[in-house]
């Protein structure tokens, strides 16, 4: 594409790209520092498990909700209704693709912990880790797409994912109310606001904008705090976890990029979906593992390794594919 541009236009294109990429690298360093602060504070007992649970609830139900709603308030992305439905289709396809990869890994696992492998591979930390990444590089349009991904994320996790966990542990069937969450409701409300172009007073816009600003630093500290009890040496020496992390963070998103590129012309939508697929395992996997009688240490180690490696792999993916 850039070879068709005149010389001065190519120069501006690459200069703008490297400015974006350098901003991303700076952000990822900041994320890593915040993650280390959370991890070290929890590892030394200064942040308790109760703090991680309470802060996680606050993040999911207040700060992440504010980020999703804020993405369509103020400087709303200029997208026709048709593009919104295409975006919904693409991010949903990305989530289904993730679970297809996870299902293959589950079959290859073959152990009693196989259903746990499914959610560790399928339930990604797209909001805590992916959202600040795409916000840094692509702005409000990408945040809007990330918000849309909450809809298929919750539906797949709490139907197919939890259903596999329950089947493996002999628990009861999944209930409809299990699927409902605050980010899912926020995504649906945001979609409604965007499609109907509902005007919002300045007070509401600035309120959501101000609250959402705390999402990134608090999310990184909380992720680090939830990993406090995990042994770095044990986690990074587990060959199975390293293999699954390679599939999740590198192989799956790269393959998805070339598959989606055949059908998706919107580059922001394409790369946002690839970032979602390339995000680490979500913190929700540990409590789900405990709830249904699976090994919480395995879940925590997978989250630790994939989160730490994603600080490198996500910028690398964007550098190679952008």
N, C-alpha and C positions, 0 to 999 in steps of 0.2 A: 504494500500500500504506500509506504513512505517513498519508494523509488519513483512514484508518479508525481511527487511534489517537486516544485522548483527548489533550487539550492537553499535560498533563505528560509523557505517554509519548512524544509527538512530540519534546518538548524533550530528553528523555534520549536518544532515538534519534539526533537530529542532533548532540547534544553528543558522544556516543560516536563517531559517524562522523567528525566533524572532528578528534577526538583521534587516531583511527587515521590520518587523512589527513595531519595535521601530523607524526605519527611517520614516515610514509612519506617525506614531503618531507625530513625531517632525515636519514633513512637514505640517500636518493638523493644528497643533498649529500655525505655521508660516502663513498658509493660513488664519486662523481665525483672527490673529493679523492684517494682511494686509486688510482683509475685514472690520474689526472694524475701522482701520485708514481711509479707504475710506468712510465708513458710517458716522463717527463722523465729518470728514472734510466737507462732503456734508450737514450734519444736521446743522452744525454751519455756513454754507454759504461760507466756504473757497473754496469749489469746486462747481462750478455752474452746472446746467443741461446741459449747452452748452459744458462744459468740458467732461461730461459723454458721450454725443452724439459723440463728435469729437474723444475721446479716443476709444470708441467702434468701430467707423469706422476704426481707425488705427489698432486696435487689429484684427478685422475680415479680413482686406484687406492686412495687412503687417505682423504682428507678428504671427498670427495663420497660415497664409499661409507659413511663414518661418518654423514654427514648423513641419507642415505636410510634406513639401518638405525635410527638414533636416532629417526626420525619415528614408528616404531611401538613403541619401547621407552619405559618410564616412563609418561608421560601419553598413552596410546594413544587415538587418535580412536575414539569410540563409533559404529561403523558396522556394521550388519548385513551378512552376506555378500552379500546381493542388491545393496546399495548399492556394494560393492566392485566387483562385476562390471559394474554400470552405469557406475561411474567409469572402469573399464578401457575400456569401449566408447566413452565420451565422449572421453577423452584420445586414444584411437586414431583416432577420427573427426577430431579436431582435427589430428593429424599428417598424416592422409591429405588433409585439406583443404589443409594447407600445401603439400604436394607437388602437388596439383592446381593451385593458384595458380602454383607454381613451373614446372610443365609448360607452362602457358599462356604465361608469360613467356619460357620457353625457345623456344617456337615463334615468338613475336613477335621474339625476338632474331635467329634465323636465321643467326648467324655461326658460325665455327669454335669460338668460346668458349661456344656455347649450353649444352652440358652443364655447364659451370662455373657458368653462371647458375642452373641447376637446383639444385645443391647449396648455392649461396650463399643462395638463397631458401628452400630446404627444411630445411637443417640449421641449427637455431637454437641460440643460447646459453642454453637454458632453465635449465640447472643453475647456471652461473656467475652469471647475471644474474637470471633469473626466480625462482629458489628463494629468495634473500634477500628479494625483493619480497613474494612471497606469504607467507613466514614472518612478515614484519613486520606484515602486515595481517590474515591469517587464521589463523595459528598452525599447529599440528602436523597438522591435517586436510589443509590445503593442501599441506604438505610431503610428506605421504603420497601425495597425488594426483600431485605433481610426480615423486616416485619411480616411480610406476606408468608415467609417460610415457616413462621410459628404455626400456621394453620395445618399444613401437612405434617410438620414435626410432631405436634401433640397428638394428632389423629393416629399416626403410625406407631409412635412410642407406646401410647396407652391402649392401643387395640392389638396390633400384631406383636409388638415387642413385649409388653406386659403379658399378653396372652401366652406367648412362648414360655415366659418365666413361670406363670401360673400352671401351665400344663406340665412343666418339668418338676414342679414342687407339689403338684396335686392340689393346688388351691382352687377357689371358685372362679367362675367366669368373670370377664371384664365387664364393668358397669359403665353406662354412658357418662355418668357424672365424673368418672375417673379421667375422661378425656378433656374436661373443661379446666382451663387454667387462666390466670390473669393475662399472660402474654397473648394467649389465643383470643381472648375477648378484646384486648387492645388492638390486635391485628384486624379483627373483624370491624371494630368501630372505626379504625383508621381507613380501612377500605371504603366504608360507607361515607365518611367525611370527604375522602378524595373523589369518589365517583359523583356524589351529589354537590360537590363544591360548597359545602356548608361553611359560611363565614364564622370566624371566631373572634371574640373581642381580644384586644391586645393583652389584657390581664391574663387570660387563659393561655395565650401563646407564650408569653414570657414566663409564666409559672411552669409550664411543661419544659420549656427550654432550660430554665435554671435547674430544675430537679434532674433533668436528664444529664446535665454536665457532670454530675457525681457518679454516673454509671460506670465509666471506664476505670477510674482509680479504685473505687470500692470493689468492683468485680474482680480485678487482679489481686487485690489483697485477700478477698474471700477465697478465691481459687487457691492461693498460696496457703491460707490458713487451713483449708480442708485437707491439704496434703501434708500438714505438719507431722502427723504420726507415722508417715511412710518413711522407710529407710531408703535413702538414695542408692546405697550400694546394692541392696537386695533388688530394688526395682530395675536398675540399669544392667543387672547381670542375668535377668530372666530372658532367655532366648525367644520364648514364645511371645512375650510382650513386645520385644524389639521387632519381631517379624510382623506381628499384627499392626504395630505402629508404622512400619514401612508401607504396608498395604494401605492403611488409612490415610497417611499424610502425604504420600508421594504417588504410589501406583494408581490408586483410585482416582484422585483429582486429575492427574495427567491424562489418563484414559478418558475420563468424563469430558475434559476440555476438547479433545479431538472428536468425540462423538457429538457433543452439543454444537460444536462449530459447524457441523453439517446442516443444522437447522436454525440456529440462533444468530441473527445479524446484529443485534444490539450488544455491543462489546461490554458495556457496564453490567448488563443482565448476565451475560455469559460468564464474566470473571467473578461476579458476586456469587453465582451458583457454584463455581469451582472453589471459591474460598470456603463456602459452606461445607462442601464435600471434604475439603482438606483441613477442617478444624479438628482439634483433639477431642477425646472422649469427654462427655459432659459429667459435671459433678453430681447430677441426679442419679447416675448409675450406682454409686455407693449405697445410698439409702434404699434404692430399689433392690439391690443385691441382699442387703440385710433383711428387708421386709419379706422376701420370698425364700430365705434360707440358703443363699449362695455365699461364697467366700468373699467377704468385704475387702480383705487384704489384696486379693487379685484385682478387684475393681479399682482400688485406690492406687495400686502400682501402675495399672494401665493409664489412669488419669494423669498421674505424675509424669510418666515417661512421655506420653503423647503431648501433654501440655508443654513440657520443657522443650521437646524437639520442634514443636510448632512455632516457637519463637524464631527458629531458623528456617523451617520448611515453607512457611507462609510467605515471607518476603522472597525466598528463592523461587517459589512457584510464580509469583507475580513478575519477578525479574525475567524469568524465562518465557512466560506465556504472554505478557502484556505487549 
